[in-house]
């Protein structure tokens, strides 16, 4: 085996690594389905509101400071869920309705009515729809 041949063979692991990195960088970007987008919603404000209303005292919510609650279901990958509150189809209108007044949807729910305004609920929903599996 010549020196040139051994140098070529030593490059194979580096070439394989470059190929793997190149292929993973080309994975498609997952767009939110249109039905999971909240027109006029402000995701950043929604994240802050989830903290301000204390949602993290019951729910674990990725990206929300101190949101490590275990009394209610974690809101990880929320955008991937089929239902809101176990009853409503997961769409912005239902989610906003649930956040504003959960007892109007299910009088037996343990989720408290926190006095969230529809505007605040819109922003909170916008943030929750950023939580999806990657």
N, C-alpha and C positions, 0 to 999 in steps of 0.2 A: 504494500500500500504506500503510495507516494504521499508526500507532505500535503499536496493540493487536495488529494482525495480525503485525507483525515480532516482537513479544515472544512471541507464541504459537509462531511458527516456531522461535524460538531455544530454546524449551523442549523441542523434540522430541528432541535428542540426550540430554538429561538423562532424559527419560522412557524412552527406549530402554535406556539404561544401567540404570535402576532395574528395568525389566522383565527384563533379562538377569540381573542380580544376584538378583532374586526367584526366577527359575526355577532357577538353579543352587543356591540355598539349599534348594530343595524336593526335591533328589534323594533317593532312598530310601537308608536306612542299610543297608549290607550286613551281614547277620547271619552268623555262622559256622554252617555246617551242623552239625547235631547230632552227626554222626559225627566232626567235627573239634574237639569240645570235650572237655576232659579233666576229668572229675569229680574234685574234690578237688585239682586242680592250682593252683599259685600262680604266676601269670605273672611278677610282679615278682621273686620268688625265683628263678624259672627263668632270667630274663635275667641275674641276678647269678651263678648257677651256671654258665651258659655261659661267662662270663668267667673264673670261678674254675677251671674244669676246663681252660681254655686252648683251647676249641673254635675261637676266633678266630685261632689260629696257623695253622690250615689253611683255615678257612671265613671268608668275609665274611658277617657277620650284622648286619643293620640293628638299630640301637638298643643294641648291645652294645659297650661301650668297648673299643677296640683290636682289634676283630674285623675284620681286614682281610686275612686269609689268602687265598692264591691257589693253594694246593696241592690243594684240593678244591673241589667245586662251591659257589658262593655259596648261602646259604640264604634269599635274597630270595624273597618270595612263596611260602614253603614250604607254606603251607596250601592252595595251589592245585595242588600236585603230585599226581600219580596214584600214585607209588611212593615207598617209603622204601628207600634203599640200592639202588635200581634193581631190587629184587626183590619186596618186600612191598607189599601195598596200604597206602596212606597212611591209617591210622587210629591212634588213640591206643595200642591194644594193640601193634600192630606197631612203632610208633615207639619206645615204651618198651623193647620187646624189643631193638630195634636199638641204642639208646643204651647199654643195660646191657651187652650182649655182642654186638658186631657179628660176631665170628668164629663164633658159634653159628648165625648166619644164612648167612654166606658166609665160609668159611675163607680165601678168597683176597683178602678186602677189605684195602685199605690203611688203613682206619680202625682206629686202635688201641683196645684195650680200656683205658679210663681208670679202671676201678673205680667207675663211677657206680652208686650204689644205685638200686633201683627207685623210692624216694621222690623222690630228686633227679631221676631221669629223667622222672618224672611232671610235675614242675614245669618242667623244661626243655621237655618236649613242649607244655605249656600255653603257654609263651612262643612257641615256634616256630609254633603255630597262630594267633598274632596276626599273623603275617607273611603278608599277602595283598595282592593287587593292589587298588588303589583306583580 
